[in-house]
Each structure stands twice: as C-alpha cells, then as structure tokens.
C-alpha cells in the first residue's frame, strides 16, 4: 500500500496543449511588416496595346506568310510569290515604294512556327528599310 500512496501524490501532470502565444506574436509582427511595406511597393505596369485598336489602319497591305516549314510567301493584291529570307525584304521594299503612303507589310505565321523564324523575317524587313511592319493575330481567345 505505501507504494500506491506515493505514486498518486507526487505525480506531475503533463500539459497536452500547444502554447499558441509565441505563434500569435510572430504572426502579428509579420502582419505589421507586410502592412508597412505594401504601400511602398511600385506595381510593374506595362502598357500593352490591344488587338484590333490600331489608330492608323493601312490603306494597302502586303502579307508575308510563314508556314510550318519556315518557307515564306509574299502576298500582295497583285499576286503571291514564294521567296527566301534574303529576297523577302527587298521585295517588300520595292512593293512599298510603289504603293501610296499608308501601305504596310504584315507578317502572318502559324502557331507551330518557331519564334526565331518570325524574328528573322522582321529583321530582313528592317534591314531592307520597310517602314510599316505588323504582326497578324487572331482576335478574341
């Protein structure tokens, strides 16, 4: 019997709860830090043009169509010709020189065409001195 009496009287009771006070303190400090720093952040705004809202639409348009194989066709109201990358810039420059002031060249490419091919076409037009160059996109989603 003496073993049973000492067993019950000297036993400490364990606490089965988590102390939430340090957790709440840390969360309140983080909240204050975010509230103070949020107004200081500058948003990264980029002014992106909307599709279909061009101000000066061209009067006459020639089109460079890039297919999935990377071949380029130069389409004008007069006809269509298949040209290489080197010839497309000069052909567009000659065509634009024979047209009225508001003429433009538009590059159209399929979705599967590599971005590099479209950039090379734009570079060829720029090197040839073509004034107005645009990219053809599908409106909507």
Backbone bond lengths (Angstrom), bond angles and torsions (degrees), N, CA, C in turn:
res aa  C-N    CA-C-N  psi(-1)  N-CA   C-N-CA  omega(-1)  CA-C   N-CA-C  phi
1 X - - - 1.432 - - 1.510 115.00 -
2 X 1.333 120.17 -36.92 1.443 118.94 179.80 1.528 111.14 -60.82
3 X 1.331 118.80 -29.55 1.459 120.35 -179.81 1.526 110.75 -67.39
4 X 1.293 117.18 -34.76 1.450 120.76 -179.00 1.520 111.29 -72.48
5 X 1.325 118.16 -36.21 1.457 121.22 -178.13 1.517 110.97 -68.28
6 X 1.336 117.50 -41.12 1.458 119.20 -178.91 1.533 110.94 -72.78
7 X 1.283 115.30 -26.80 1.457 119.38 -179.09 1.520 111.91 -67.21
8 X 1.284 119.31 -40.82 1.452 122.57 -176.23 1.507 113.00 -83.28
9 X 1.320 119.94 -31.30 1.444 122.04 -174.42 1.514 114.42 -81.30
10 X 1.326 121.12 -34.94 1.458 122.99 -174.52 1.537 113.68 -97.33
11 X 1.256 119.26 8.14 1.468 122.73 -175.51 1.530 111.37 -82.67
12 X 1.367 115.82 131.13 1.466 119.04 176.69 1.517 109.13 -88.79
13 X 1.235 113.51 146.43 1.460 119.43 -178.91 1.542 109.00 -90.73
14 X 1.343 118.21 129.64 1.465 121.78 179.79 1.525 109.50 -83.91
15 X 1.341 114.35 147.31 1.469 119.52 179.11 1.524 107.82 -96.07
16 X 1.303 116.08 125.04 1.455 121.84 -177.23 1.524 112.78 -98.56
17 X 1.314 118.86 11.85 1.467 121.63 -177.40 1.526 110.28 -109.09
18 X 1.343 116.58 148.97 1.466 122.42 176.12 1.519 107.76 -86.64
19 X 1.317 116.51 136.78 1.450 121.37 178.02 1.531 108.03 -77.10
20 X 1.315 118.43 112.74 1.460 124.02 -174.82 1.527 113.12 -87.87
21 X 1.313 119.65 -11.26 1.463 122.35 -174.80 1.537 112.13 -61.82
22 X 1.342 121.35 -46.99 1.473 119.23 178.09 1.531 112.75 -63.45
23 X 1.316 116.91 -36.69 1.456 120.90 178.28 1.530 110.56 -63.57
24 X 1.301 118.09 -44.87 1.470 122.41 179.25 1.524 110.27 -65.23
25 X 1.326 118.20 -39.08 1.464 121.26 178.37 1.526 111.10 -61.89
26 X 1.319 117.18 -45.44 1.462 120.84 179.45 1.525 110.51 -63.44
27 X 1.312 117.45 -42.56 1.462 120.81 -179.77 1.525 111.36 -64.72
28 X 1.306 118.98 -39.05 1.462 121.39 178.01 1.530 111.51 -66.82
29 X 1.327 117.57 -38.58 1.461 120.29 177.10 1.529 110.27 -64.41
30 X 1.336 118.25 -43.36 1.462 121.30 177.60 1.520 111.57 -63.24
31 X 1.311 117.06 -39.76 1.462 121.30 178.06 1.523 110.57 -61.43
32 X 1.315 117.47 -43.75 1.468 121.14 179.40 1.530 110.19 -64.74
33 X 1.334 117.76 -40.45 1.465 120.86 178.90 1.525 110.25 -62.06
34 X 1.320 117.62 -45.98 1.467 120.54 179.75 1.523 111.72 -65.85
35 X 1.327 117.82 -37.18 1.461 120.45 179.44 1.529 111.30 -67.46
36 X 1.311 117.33 -32.93 1.464 120.39 -179.70 1.527 111.12 -78.17
37 X 1.348 117.91 -39.43 1.464 120.27 -175.27 1.524 113.76 -84.51
38 X 1.317 119.88 -21.99 1.467 121.74 -177.03 1.529 113.00 -60.00
39 X 1.320 121.02 -44.51 1.471 118.82 178.96 1.528 113.84 -67.20
40 X 1.330 118.27 -18.97 1.457 121.18 -178.76 1.527 112.73 -81.32
41 X 1.321 117.76 -17.35 1.458 120.78 -178.17 1.518 110.14 -73.84
42 X 1.334 116.83 136.68 1.461 120.81 176.27 1.523 108.11 -98.85
43 X 1.313 117.84 128.04 1.458 119.39 -179.83 1.526 110.59 -71.27
44 X 1.310 115.98 142.46 1.463 121.52 179.36 1.514 110.38 -85.82
45 X 1.295 116.87 83.89 1.464 121.59 -177.20 1.527 109.63 -88.68
46 X 1.316 116.33 132.77 1.447 122.42 175.93 1.520 107.22 -122.14
47 X 1.310 116.47 127.06 1.454 120.78 -179.57 1.520 108.88 -88.10
48 X 1.327 116.07 96.74 1.454 122.64 -177.05 1.526 108.88 -95.80
49 X 1.329 118.31 131.93 1.470 119.28 178.95 1.518 111.27 -68.98
50 X 1.293 115.35 146.85 1.458 120.89 179.18 1.518 110.04 -85.98
51 X 1.301 116.12 150.38 1.459 121.60 178.98 1.520 108.67 -75.58
52 X 1.308 116.03 133.89 1.460 120.64 176.01 1.515 114.19 84.35
53 X 1.324 119.01 11.88 1.452 120.75 -179.12 1.522 111.03 -121.34
54 X 1.331 116.16 39.58 1.456 119.78 178.33 1.523 109.94 -68.50
55 X 1.325 116.47 143.51 1.462 120.24 -177.84 1.520 110.84 -81.20
56 X 1.317 116.46 -50.64 1.464 120.96 -177.76 1.519 108.81 -111.07
57 X 1.314 116.64 91.12 1.456 119.83 179.64 1.523 109.57 -71.36
58 X 1.334 118.00 139.70 1.469 120.52 -178.20 1.515 111.43 -68.87
59 X 1.335 114.64 148.90 1.466 120.14 179.08 1.529 110.57 -78.43
60 X 1.331 116.09 -43.05 1.469 122.06 -179.98 1.520 107.48 -126.79
61 X 1.348 116.24 136.55 1.463 120.55 -175.99 1.520 109.92 -125.60
62 X 1.330 115.48 133.23 1.458 121.93 168.10 1.525 106.34 -106.72
63 X 1.306 116.24 151.65 1.456 119.58 -174.47 1.526 110.04 -127.84
64 X 1.333 115.24 134.93 1.460 121.48 171.86 1.522 106.38 -106.26
65 X 1.314 116.84 114.29 1.460 122.40 -177.42 1.526 107.95 -102.07
66 X 1.332 115.54 121.55 1.462 121.60 178.36 1.528 107.36 -104.85
67 X 1.341 117.00 117.56 1.462 118.98 -179.47 1.524 110.56 -88.76
68 X 1.322 116.73 178.66 1.468 120.76 -174.10 1.527 113.14 -66.67
69 X 1.339 118.09 -16.97 1.464 121.36 176.97 1.524 112.41 -89.08
70 X 1.322 117.49 -4.00 1.456 121.52 179.97 1.518 113.68 89.73
71 X 1.334 117.87 3.50 1.458 120.85 177.68 1.527 109.37 -79.23
72 X 1.340 115.42 146.23 1.457 120.46 -176.11 1.522 110.54 -116.51
73 X 1.336 113.46 136.09 1.457 120.40 174.22 1.523 107.50 -116.27
74 X 1.333 115.71 136.70 1.458 121.38 178.66 1.522 107.30 -104.40
75 X 1.331 116.72 108.69 1.466 122.15 -176.72 1.523 109.31 -104.98
76 X 1.312 115.14 125.35 1.460 122.47 174.94 1.523 107.51 -125.19
77 X 1.325 117.64 169.28 1.473 117.90 175.09 1.529 112.60 -60.38
78 X 1.325 117.65 -22.56 1.473 120.98 -179.89 1.521 112.33 -80.29
79 X 1.339 119.32 -29.58 1.457 120.69 -177.97 1.518 111.96 167.76
80 X 1.350 115.18 -175.77 1.459 122.39 -177.74 1.525 109.48 -123.22
81 X 1.352 115.75 136.16 1.459 121.08 176.98 1.519 108.77 -132.78
82 X 1.337 116.96 142.24 1.459 122.25 173.32 1.514 107.91 -91.27
83 X 1.342 115.64 123.32 1.461 121.34 -175.74 1.518 109.96 -129.43
84 X 1.327 114.87 158.76 1.453 120.70 173.20 1.520 109.92 -84.64
85 X 1.306 115.45 176.21 1.463 121.14 -177.89 1.530 111.61 -63.12
86 X 1.308 117.41 -37.16 1.474 120.44 -178.32 1.524 112.02 -71.32
87 X 1.333 117.15 -37.52 1.468 120.29 -175.71 1.517 113.25 -80.11
88 X 1.343 117.54 -23.13 1.469 119.66 -172.93 1.528 111.60 -65.94
89 X 1.314 118.57 -36.09 1.458 121.13 179.99 1.511 112.22 -66.44
90 X 1.335 116.69 -45.88 1.465 120.61 179.98 1.528 111.32 -67.01
91 X 1.339 117.10 -39.33 1.459 120.15 178.81 1.527 110.64 -63.91
92 X 1.341 116.61 -40.97 1.467 119.97 179.18 1.519 110.67 -67.08
93 X 1.316 118.04 -38.53 1.470 121.46 178.62 1.527 110.71 -64.50
94 X 1.338 117.34 -45.15 1.472 120.48 178.21 1.525 110.76 -62.60
95 X 1.346 116.22 -42.38 1.466 119.15 -179.65 1.528 110.49 -64.35
96 X 1.323 117.32 -44.04 1.463 120.55 -177.30 1.536 111.12 -66.68
97 X 1.328 117.30 -33.51 1.467 120.09 178.55 1.523 111.53 -67.11
98 X 1.336 117.67 -28.24 1.461 120.94 -179.39 1.532 112.84 -88.14
99 X 1.301 117.92 -2.42 1.467 122.30 -176.68 1.532 110.76 -103.50
100 X 1.358 116.35 167.06 1.466 118.93 175.66 1.530 111.72 -65.21
101 X 1.313 116.72 173.04 1.463 123.77 -172.84 1.534 113.80 -57.14
102 X 1.308 119.45 -34.93 1.464 121.71 -172.66 1.510 115.45 -89.54
103 X 1.328 119.80 20.83 1.465 120.99 -177.32 1.521 110.78 -80.52
104 X 1.330 115.78 153.77 1.464 121.25 -178.10 1.521 109.71 -143.66
105 X 1.329 114.67 160.17 1.463 122.30 175.98 1.524 107.11 -115.70
106 X 1.328 116.60 128.29 1.457 122.50 -177.68 1.524 108.62 -115.31
107 X 1.323 116.16 133.32 1.465 121.58 177.43 1.523 108.19 -98.28
108 X 1.326 116.23 124.42 1.466 122.35 176.90 1.518 108.20 -116.93
109 X 1.310 116.99 131.65 1.460 120.51 179.86 1.521 109.19 -139.27
110 X 1.335 115.20 148.73 1.460 119.95 175.33 1.519 109.82 -70.58
111 X 1.324 116.40 160.73 1.466 121.14 179.86 1.524 112.32 -60.41
112 X 1.307 116.81 -34.99 1.460 120.23 -174.31 1.530 113.28 -80.19
113 X 1.331 118.18 -4.72 1.462 121.49 -179.98 1.524 109.47 -71.84
114 X 1.320 116.84 138.81 1.456 120.56 178.42 1.521 109.74 -66.28
115 X 1.308 114.98 142.71 1.462 121.85 -179.87 1.528 110.61 -59.35
116 X 1.305 117.22 -34.98 1.459 122.08 -178.72 1.531 111.56 -60.09
117 X 1.325 117.85 -36.16 1.462 121.28 179.84 1.519 111.11 -65.90
118 X 1.328 116.64 -41.32 1.470 120.80 178.32 1.526 110.25 -66.21
119 X 1.317 117.05 -40.76 1.467 120.65 179.06 1.529 110.52 -64.80
120 X 1.322 117.38 -38.92 1.469 120.26 177.77 1.524 110.76 -64.39
121 X 1.333 117.24 -38.43 1.468 120.13 177.03 1.528 110.34 -64.40
122 X 1.326 117.13 -42.10 1.465 120.35 177.84 1.526 110.56 -63.89
123 X 1.321 116.98 -39.24 1.462 121.18 179.39 1.528 110.57 -65.05
124 X 1.321 117.30 -41.06 1.465 120.76 178.77 1.524 110.62 -62.76
125 X 1.325 117.04 -39.41 1.464 120.39 178.18 1.527 110.76 -67.88
126 X 1.309 116.83 -40.05 1.459 120.59 -179.88 1.527 110.86 -65.92
127 X 1.327 116.62 -43.21 1.476 120.42 179.62 1.526 111.80 -64.35
128 X 1.334 116.60 -31.86 1.460 120.57 179.25 1.531 111.44 -77.70
129 X 1.337 117.36 -15.97 1.462 120.47 178.13 1.516 114.12 92.23
130 X 1.329 118.22 22.45 1.465 121.24 177.31 1.524 108.34 -68.53
131 X 1.346 116.11 131.63 1.461 121.06 -171.72 1.525 113.86 -78.32
132 X 1.311 117.72 -53.72 1.470 120.36 -175.97 1.526 109.54 -112.01
133 X 1.337 115.43 117.53 1.462 121.72 179.49 1.525 107.38 -127.40
134 X 1.320 116.36 136.29 1.461 121.13 179.05 1.513 110.72 -135.38
135 X 1.325 115.40 168.60 1.461 122.47 176.40 1.513 108.76 -113.69
136 X 1.297 116.78 134.15 1.455 121.83 179.24 1.532 108.58 -84.24
137 X 1.337 116.58 130.01 1.464 122.21 177.85 1.512 109.07 -131.36
138 X 1.322 114.60 161.41 1.459 120.63 176.78 1.521 107.91 -92.26
139 X 1.313 116.80 129.13 1.467 119.61 179.28 1.516 109.50 -75.41
140 X 1.318 115.46 150.60 1.457 120.69 179.85 1.507 111.00 91.22
141 X 1.323 116.98 -150.81 1.451 119.10 -176.53 1.460 110.23 -120.93
